[in-house]
């Protein structure tokens, strides 16, 4: 692991999933597995392709996030092309130094084509201090059988330049079904 560990040493790279080398893929899996303390391979397989932000110090991956395109519907009326943030992770020995925050601050600049950014937080307070807002309305997953409620789930949004200014936080919100973690 690199000796340097200051935020000023962080180099941020953008990489589509399709361009990841096998060693990059393994590095992401190792980092996420360490950070989440579980085997992350099955999870990354079902997320699907997206765009990754790598935070590297001296070439070593210390922090990661990615986004995948999803369509979130507000009150079953408004469809928003959404950058759904996934796999926000920092190597445990580098946590608490602002590396994930740096990636989350960089991400909006890369999301100009999206109407909204969203994620399911493991720690809402962490994201709130970076401008993310907790949705207060009921959450659902869209399936072939209709809307299925997802009680107990949390979703946060980050408003982007294309986000409707009057987007309510208390309206019902739904996403398309996907295998694994639906949110």
HELIX and SHEET records of a PDB file:
HELIX    1   1 UNK A    7  UNK A    9  5                                   3    
HELIX    2   2 UNK A   17  UNK A   19  5                                   3    
HELIX    3   3 UNK A   22  UNK A   36  1                                  15    
HELIX    4   4 UNK A   41  UNK A   47  1                                   7    
HELIX    5   5 UNK A   92  UNK A   94  5                                   3    
HELIX    6   6 UNK A   99  UNK A  107  1                                   9    
HELIX    7   7 UNK A  108  UNK A  110  5                                   3    
HELIX    8   8 UNK A  124  UNK A  128  1                                   5    
SHEET    1   A 7 UNK A  11  UNK A  16  0                                        
SHEET    2   A 7 UNK A  51  UNK A  57 -1                                        
SHEET    3   A 7 UNK A  60  UNK A  74 -1                                        
SHEET    4   A 7 UNK A  78  UNK A  90 -1                                        
SHEET    5   A 7 UNK A 116  UNK A 119  1                                        
SHEET    6   A 7 UNK A 156  UNK A 159 -1                                        
SHEET    7   A 7 UNK A 133  UNK A 134 -1                                        
SHEET    1   B 6 UNK A  11  UNK A  16  0                                        
SHEET    2   B 6 UNK A  51  UNK A  57 -1                                        
SHEET    3   B 6 UNK A  60  UNK A  74 -1                                        
SHEET    4   B 6 UNK A 173  UNK A 176 -1                                        
SHEET    5   B 6 UNK A 139  UNK A 143  1                                        
SHEET    6   B 6 UNK A 146  UNK A 149 -1                                        
END                                                                             
